[in-house]
Amino acid sequence: MKNKNKAIGFLIALVILAGSTASTASALTLQERDAAAKASYQNAKNQYTAELNFYKTTRQQFLDAKDKYQKLKNSTNRAAYETQARAYLAKTVDVLIKKLESIKVWVSNRATLSETDKQSIIAEIDGDISELNQIRTGIDTATSKQIIAKAKELRDYWKNHRVFVKKIVGQVWSARINYVITQAENVAVKVDAKIQELKAAGKDTAKLEIWLADFNQKIAVAKEKNKAAEDKFNLITTSVNADQLFKEGHRFILDANKYIKDAHAQLVKIIKEMKEIIKSTPTPTPAS
C-alpha cells in the first residue's frame, strides 16, 4: 500500500505539473483547468491501478490453475481425472491466449512507449501466443501421460511468461516517467524564457533563477534514477534474475518519483512568484 501511494503521488505530480504549465499559456478559466486536471488525474490513476494489478492478477490466475490441477491429479477416479484435466488445461490455455491478446491492445495504447518498444513487445507476445497454440494442440484427445506432459509445458511456459510480464510493467513505468521528465524539461525552457523577459524589464529575478536551477537539478537526478530503473528492467531475461531486478528497478522508480515530486514543489513556488512579480508591475499609462 505504501508503494502504491507513492506511485499514485507521482501521477498526481504529473497532472499538476501539466496543469501548472497550461495555466501560464492557456486562456482556460481556473474552473475549466481544475476540471481538466481532475479528469486527467482520474484517468492516470485508473491506468496506474490497472498496471499495478496486472502482474498480481496474472500470477494468481496461474496459481489457482495449478492448485486445481493438483487436486485433479490426485483424484482416485482416473477417467474423471483425464476428462476434467483435459478440459481444464484447454480452458487455461484459451484464457491465457485471450489475456495475451488483451495485453497487445494494452501495450498498443500506451502513449508513453515508443513505437519501437511497442513493436518489440508485441512481437514477443505473438511468440507467446504461438507457443500456447502449440501447447493447446492435442489437449482434447490427450492420454494421462500426455496430459502430464502438456501440464509441464504449461508450467515451463509460465516460468518465462511471468518474467515477460514483469519486464513489460517495468518498461511502461519507466517510459511514463521519461515522458514526465521530458515535459518538465520543456517547462523549464519556457519558465527560463519568462524569467529572462522579466529580468530584461528590470525585475529582480535572483530568487526565480535559484529556484529554477534547483528544479533543473532535481529533474536531472530523476532522469538518472529512471535510466537506472530502465537498465534494470531491460536486464530481466530469466526467472532466476526477474524478481531481484524488478525490485531494484522499482526502487529506482520510487526514487525518480520522489525527485519529480520535489521538482514540482519548486515549480509551484516559481509560478506563484512569477505571478506576484507580474501582478506588481504597474500598468503603462496610455499616452495622451
N, C-alpha and C positions, 0 to 999 in steps of 0.2 A: 504494500500500500504506500509506503514511504517513497519508493522509487517511482510509483505511478504518479503520485502528487508532484514530484519534482519534474517529471516529464510533461505533465499537463501544465505545470508552471512555465515550461519552455514554450508551449503552444500559446499560452496567454501573452507571453512576451512577444511572440511572433505577431499576433493580432494587434496588440497595442502599438508595436513598432510600425506596422503598416498603417495603422490609423493615425499615428503621430505624423508620419510622413505626408499622408494625404491632407492633413489639416493645414499644412503650410502651402499647399499648391492646389487646393480644391475650393470650389465655390459652394460645396455642400454645407447645409446648416449643421450645427452641432448635434441636433436631434437625429438627422439623417446619418451623420457619421457614426453616432453611437449605435444606431440600429444596425448599420452595416458591420460594425466591429463585433457586435453580439452575434450576428448571423455567421460571420467568419469564424469566430471563436467556437461556436457550437459545431460547425462543420469540421473544424480542426480537431476538436475533442472527440467527435464521433469517429473520425479516421484513426486517431491515436488508439482509442479503445479497441477498434477492430484489429489493429496491428498488435496491440498488447496481448489480446486473447488468441491471436492467430495460431501461434505455436502451441499454446496450452491446450486449446480445443482439439487440435490435430493429434497431439500426443495422447490425450485422454481417450479419444476415439480408438486409437490403436490398442491402448492398454485394455479397454473394455472388450475389444475383439479378441485379444489374446486370452483374457480371463474366460470368456465364454467358450473359446476353442478348447482350452484345457479341461473344462468341465465336460464337454462333449467327448473329448479324447479318453477320459477316464470312465466313460459310460460302459456298463456291462452288456448293453444291447448293441452288438456290432452293426447290425443292419440300420438301426435307428441312428447310430453314430455316423455312419457313412452318408446316409441321406441328409441329415442335418448339417454335417460338416461340409459337404459339397455345396449346399445351399448357402451356408454362412460365408464360406470362403469366396464364393461367387459374388455375394452381396457386398462383402468387404472390398473386393477389387473394384466392383462397379462404383461404389461410393467414393473410393479414392480417386478414380478416374474423373468423376464428376467434380470432386474437390479441386483437382489439378486444373480442370477446365475453368473453374471459377477463379483460381489463382491467376491464370493467364489474363483474365479480364481485369482483376485487381491490379496486377502489375502494369497493364496497358494504361490504366487510368491514373497512375502515379505521376503527376506533373513534374515532380522534382527529380525523377530519374531520367537520365539521358537516353536518347533513342538507342544508342549502342548498348547500354546496360539493359534496357528493356528487351532488345532482341536477343541478347546473350542469355538472359533469364528464361525467356520464352522458349528458346531453342532447347535449354536444359529441361524445361517442363515437358516439351514434346518428346524428349528422350525418355523421361519417366513414364509418360503415357504409353509409349511404345513397349517399354519393359513390362508394364502392368498388363497390357493386352496379351503379351506372350505368356504371362503367368495365368491369365484368365483362360487361355485356350486349353481345353481338355478337362477343366474342373468338373463340368456337368456329368462326365462319364468316368471320373477318376476312381480307381480302386483305393482300398485302405492305404496301401503303401504310397500310391501316387498322391493321395490327399496329404499325407505327412510330408512328402517331398514338396508339394505345392505350398504348404504352410511354411516350410523352411525358406522357400524362395521369397515368400511374402515378408517373413521376418528379416531376411537379408536386405530386401528392398527398403524396409523401414529404417534400417540402420543408416542407409545412405540418405533416405528421404528426410529424416529429422535433421540431418546435417544441412541439407539443402534449405529447409525451412528457416533454420536459424540464420543462415547466410543471407537469405533474401530479406528477412526482417531487419537485420543489421544494416544491409545496404540501403534500405529505404530510410531508416533513421538517419544515417549519415548523409544521404542525399538531401533530405529535408533540411537538416541543419546547415548544409552547404548553401542551400537556397537562401536561408535566412541571413547567412553571413554575407552573401553577395548583395542582398537587398540593403543590409546595414552599410556595406561599403559604398553603395550608391547614395545612401542617405548622407554619409559623411562628406561626400563630394559636394552635394547640394548645400549642406549646412556650412561648409567651409567657404563656399562662394558667397553665401549670405553674410557671413562674418566679415569677409573682405570688403563687401559692399558697405557694411556699417562702419568699418574701420576707415574706409576712404571718406566717409561722411563725417569723420571726426569723432566717432563714438569710442568709448573705452571698451575694448573687446578682449582685454587681457584674460579675464575670467573665462570667457567663452572659449578662447584658444586653448587654455589649460584643460578645460573640461573635454573639449573635442579631442585633444591629444590622448587623454585618458580613455575616452571612448574608443579611439582607434587602437590603442594598446590592448584593451580588453577583447576587441573583435579579433585582433591578430592572434592572441593566445587561444581564443575559442577555435580559430581556424586550425591552429597547430593540434589542439586536442581532438578535433574532429578528424583530421588527417590520420592521427594515430589510431582512432577508432576504426576508420575505413580500412587501414592496413591490417588491423586485427581481423576484421570480418572477412577480408579477402583471403586471409590465410586459412580460413575454415575449409578443410577438404575431407576430413575423415571423422568418424565417431570418436577417435582417440583424442583429437585436439578440439573438437567442436565446443564442448561445454566450457572449457577454460578460456578459449579465445573469445567466445561470446560474452562471458562475464567480464573479461578485460576490456573488450570493446565497449560494452555497456557502461563501464566505469568512466571511460574517456568521453562517452556521450553525455553522461551526467556532468562531468567537468566542463565540457563545452557549453552545456546548457546554463551552468552557473555563471560563466563569464558573459554569456549573451544577456542574461537577466541583469547582471551588474552594469553592462553597457547600456541596456535600456534605461536604467535608473539615471545614468548620466545624460542620456538623450532627453529625458523628460525635463531635467534641470536646464539643459541648453535651450530647448524650445521655450520653456517658461521665461528664461532670462531674455531671450531674443524678443519675445512678445512685449516684455516690460520696457526694453530699450526702444522698440518701435513705438509703443504707446506713449512714451515720454517725449518723443520727438515732436516739436511744435509744427503745426500745420502751416505751410508757407502762406503769407498774406498775399492775395491777388493784387497785382499792380493796378493802381487807379488810373 
